[in-house]
Structure formats: C-alpha cells, structure tokens
C-alpha cells in the first residue's frame, strides 16, 4: 500500500485519526475519555501563589490549577490569558504559557510576536510573493503586536481559502485578547484528534482522506502493537519501551544475531525507529536508553543517526548524550497524553 492516507474513525467510541504512509502508521490521535484540558486550549486565568523555588506561579483555571513557568511582573490576583502547552500528569497542575498561538490549517496568528513570516519550506519566489500579499492584506489595520505565520500547507492552495483562514484566526485572536476581565474561564477549546489531524497533517497533502477504515487498513492491530512494550526492529533484534514514574527506560537487544556487527545494527535500527514510537505512544520526559553492547568507537556513528532521526521531530527534543555508565540520555517534551492511559 503506497501513498499518504489520513483516516478519520473511532476507537472505544471516541473520535480518532490515523496517518498512514506507505502502509506504516506514522501518527495516531484519539480524544481522551475525560474532559481534561486539551493542548491549545486558551483560558482567562487568575494568578495564585508564586512558587519561587520552581521558577513559576500557579494560576486558577475553571476546573483546577495551571502552572506557569514565569514569575516576573505577575502579582497574585492578576488576570492572565494562558494557553495549555501539554497534558497534565496525574495529580499535577496543567502546564500553561502566556505565549498564545492561534493556529489553523494555513495560518498562525502570534500575539506578542509581530511580523509576517512565510514557511521556509516554501521556496518558490512567486508563491512567496503571492503569500506575502495575502498576509499584508489579511493583517492590514491589525494591532502592531499581532504577528502572522503562513504555514507550508499554503503552497498550491486556493488564495481565497488562505485569506479566509487568516481572517478567521485574526478575528479569534482579537476577540480573545480583548476578553481579559472576569474570573477563570475557558475562552478557546483545544483541538480534538480529528481537528488536529485536519490542521497539522495537511503538508504534504494526503493522497486520500477516508472516513472510517481502521479495521480495513489494519490500524486496530497497529494500535494493539503500540500498547505492548516490545518493538521489533527491521534490521534485527528488538527494543523494550517501558515508562516508570521517574523516567522512560528503553532497552535495545540484538536477539539471536551473534555477529560482531549485531550491536551496531540493532542500535541504528532502534535510533531510527525511536522517534516514531515515542510520537505514537505519546511518551516523553526524561528518557534513558540502554543500547546493545558495541565498541565505543561506534558511538560517533550512532550520535549522527540519532541527530538525523530526531531532526524532524515536532516535539521539542534535547539529545543530552552518553553517561559514564554507557547509557544514552535525552529529554522530549510531552505534547500529548500517553496512549496507554487514553485507551486504558
């Protein structure tokens, strides 16, 4: 099965979306069962008590608390507009930021970050010029503090659709920014699984968008595989991905291959596969990898493979490096709920 296919369906009665590329599951989203705040939701919040030792302040939300990693210029009782940046861990406050983004399929309006920016992935000069004209027209008369980013999905799209997207995001941003008075309140809901898929999987454009079809395309079996800690590697061997309370442990094994190059082959395969597995499983935080045994001289090769593998990762990732015990550490931002928790 060749091509890029987006499938909208349901899992456990909840909306879900899957992205298949040449028959392989590249991304998967499903709405949580609870009414937890989704990433991207925007609230009017009230500043509560500062936590100086943690470099942040708690803010009051309609259904609980948020944690804002910022203290300068924020007094208790101050009204703030905040946006959810990721899922809340059990028993912890929702992570939020005051840097708001109003994001749609083609346009992102950026309060506090003025300017007009076209995605660098659009290289055709004529296309860039047309988009700059649309950007200038769409933001004419807007507050100087409002910025605009036109996404790579704009390339080849109808100018009217892009203009409507810009206008919609600008209108929403201006309405929210003006709604600062009052108590804690949800102002903009976070995007669900299918809306996020429509918005973020548009580039490159899918060959097909289907409604229903998880069973026909084997997506349900792929999801079952993601709920197991064991991941078979294409070259040889396997790796185990096991979350703990403190960190995520990854163990790479060569299996039955006993050749001298077995360790390096398995490690390269694991490094290439790991970003996809973390994305699909919704895992992040502190990650410690116990690679299969290999000569120290081969670490430079594996470093290059890891950098290339995580280069295109949407989630912010920091490759920390090797420990004195020969383990590899990295940190990946949690950008969604863990799949095992959502489908528990």
N, C-alpha and C positions, 0 to 999 in steps of 0.2 A: 504494500500500500504506500504510494508515493504522494507527496504533497503536504500542505499545511491545512489542517482541518480543525475547526472550532465546533464543539458540540455542547449545546445547552440542554440539560436534563435535570433529573432529581436524584438525590441519594437520601434514603431514610425520610422521604417526604419533604426534603429541603432543596431549594434551588442550588444547582451546582453547574460548573463549567469545566471542560477539559480541552486542552490544546494538544493535538497530536501532530507530530512532524515525522513523516515517513514511517508511520505506524508506531512510533515511540511516544509515550506520554512525556511531554515537556513541561506542562504546568497543570495544576488542578486546584480548583477553588470550590468551597462549599460553605453555605451560610451556617453559622453556629445555631444551636438549638435555643440558646438563651438570648435575652435582649441586651447582651453586652455591647458596649460602645465599639463600633467598627472603626478601624483606622480611616482617617479622613474626616470623621465627624467633627463639627465645629460647635463649640459651646460658648455661651456667656458664663464666665466663672467668677467667683469671688475669692480673692486671695485670703488664705487662712494663716496658719503659723509657718514661719520660716524654719528650715532645718539646715542651719549653717554648717554643721558637720558633714552633711551630704551635699552641700552646694546647691540647694534648691528650696522650693516652697510648696506646701500643699495648697491646693485650690479646691473650693467647694463646687461640685457638679450636681445636677439634679438627682442623680441616683448614687451618690457616693463622693469619692475624692479623686483628684488627679494630682500628679506630681510634676512640677515644672522645674527643670534644671536651670533656674535663673533666680536671682535674689535682688540684683541691683535695681533700684528705683521702684520696687514693689512693696507697698505698705499693706498691712493687714486690712481687709475690707475693701481693697481696690477692686474695681470691675475690670475684667480682662477678657479678651477674645482668645480662645485657645483651640488647638486642633489636636486630635488624637493621633499619635505617631505610631502606635503599635498595640498589640494586645496586652492586657494586664495579666500578670502571673497571679496564681491563686493567693488571695489574701492581701494583695498589694494594690497600690493606687494605680490608676490608669496613667500611662506616660503621655504628656501633652507638651506642646510648644506654642509660643506666641507667633511663630513664623508661619503664617497661613498660606495655603495654596488652594486655589480654586481650579480644579483640574477637570478637563473634559477630553473628548477624543482627539481634538485638533489643537486646542488652546489651553494654556495655563496662565491664569492671572495671578500676579505675585505682589501683594501689598507690601510696601516697605522695601521693595527691590525694583526700583524704576528702570526703565529701558525697554527696548524692543529687541527680542532675540529670536533668530531662526535656528532650528536644529542644525548642528554641524553635519549631520548625516545627509542633508540636502545640499548637494554640491553644484547642481546646475544653476548657473548665474541668472538665467532668465526666470527660472522658477523662484529663486530667492528674491529677485526684484519684484515679482508679482506678489509674493507673500509680504514683503515689506510694505507695499502699497496697501494691502488689505489690513495689515497691522496698524499702520498710521491712521487709516480711515476708521477702523473699529475702535481705536483708543482716543480719537480726537475729542478734546474737551474733558478728558478724564483727569482726575486728581493726579498731580505730579508724582505722588508716591506709588501709584499703581504701575506695575510692570507687566509685560506680556511675553510669553514664550510660545512660539508656534512649533508644534511637535513634528517629528519626521513623518508621521502618518499623513501630513498635509500634502505630501508630494503626489501629484497625479489626481488629486481630489477636486471636486467642483468648488469653484470660488464662492458660490452662494452658501454652500454648506459650511465652509470655513468661516465666512463672515457671520453667519448665524451663531456659530459656536463661540466666536469672540464676543459677540453682543450678549449672549446668554451668560457667559462667565463674568463679564464686566458688570452686568446688571446685578447678578447674585452677589458679587464682591462688594459693590457699593451699598447694597441693601444691608448686608451683614455688618459692614464696618460702621454703619450709622446706627446700629441697634445695640448700643453699649449700655444703656440704662436698664436697671432692673436686677432681679435676682438670678440665680443659676438657671440656665435654660438651654435646651438643645435648639440650635439655630439651623444647622445643616446636617442631615443624616449621612453617615458613612456609606460608601458604595458597597452593595452586596456582591456576591460572587459573579452573577451574570452581568451586572453593570460594569464591574471591574474588568471582566473579560472583554466586553464590547469596547471599553475605553482603552485598555492597555495592550490588547493583542492585535491591534489594527496594523502594526508595522512589523514585518512585511504583511501585506494584505493576505488573508486566508484564501485558499483555493475554494473552500466550501465552509458554510456556516449551517449547521444542522440543528434542528430542534428534536430532541430525543435521539437515541442511538448509542447510549453507553453499553447496553447489552450487545448490540450488533457489532460494535468495534472493539469489544473486549476490555472496555475501560473498567468495568467492575472487578475483573480479575487483576488488573494492574493496581487498583486501589488496595485489594487484599494483599498484594505483594508489599505494598508500602507500609502496611501495618505489622509486617514481620521485621525483626532487626537484621535479618540476613539479606545481603545483596550479592548476587552472583556477578562476577566480573567477566567481561567479554574475553579478555586475553587468557586469564587463568586465575584460579583462586576465588576468594570471596572476602567481603568485609562485613563486620557487625557494627551496627549503629545503635547505641544504647544510651538514652538520656538518664541522667541522675539529677538529684536536686541541685548539685553544685556545678555540674558541667555536662557536656556531651562527650561520651567516650566512643572512639572509632578504632576498631581493631582490624588490621589487614592481615590476611593469611594466604599462603601460596597453595594450599590444598595438597593435591597429590604430586605436583610438579617439584622434582628434586634437582633440576638442572641448576648450574651456577647462576644463571641469569633470572631464575624464577622470582627472586625477591624484587628485583628492579621492575620486571614486567608487571607483577601484581600491583606494585606501588604506583606505577604510572597509570595503570588502568583505574585504580582507586581514586587517584588525584583527579583524573578527567571526569569520573562519574560523580564525585562527591558534591559539587555544586548543584547538580540536578536533584540528587537525593535530598539534600538539605532544603531546597526550594519546595519540592513536592511534599515532604514530610512536615514542613512548617517549623523547622528546628533552627535554633540559633544560640546566641550566648557564647560562653567560653567553650571551645572545642579542643580536645586533646586527641591526637592521632598516634596510635602505636603502629607504625608501618612495619611491614615484614622485614626481617633481617637482610641487610645489604651492606656492601663496603661504604665507608664514609665518603670516599671519593665520588660516589654516585649521588650524593646529596645535592650537588650543584645542578645536576640534570633534573632531579625531582623538584627543586626550587623553581626552575623555569617552567616546568609543566604546571605546577600549582598556580603560578602567577598568570599563565595563559588561561587556565581553566576558570579562574575567578575574575578575570578581567571584565567580562561582560555581565557580571552578576548585578542584578538590580538592587539587592540588599547590600548595604554598606558592610564591607569585609576588610579586616585588618589581618594580614599574614604576619604573625609575630616571629615565628622561626623555631629553631631547634632548642631543646632543653639539654642540660648536662646528662640527663638520663637517656637521651636519644629519642625523645618524643617530639612531636611537632605540635605547636600551638597556633590557633587562630581565633579570632573573635568575629562573629557575624551578627548583625543587628536582627532582632526578632521583628519580622514585619507582618506576621500572621499567627493565628493560633495553631498549635501543633495538631496535625491531622488526627493523631491517635486520641487526642482529647475531644476534638469536634465529633468524631464518629464513635466515641466510647459507648 
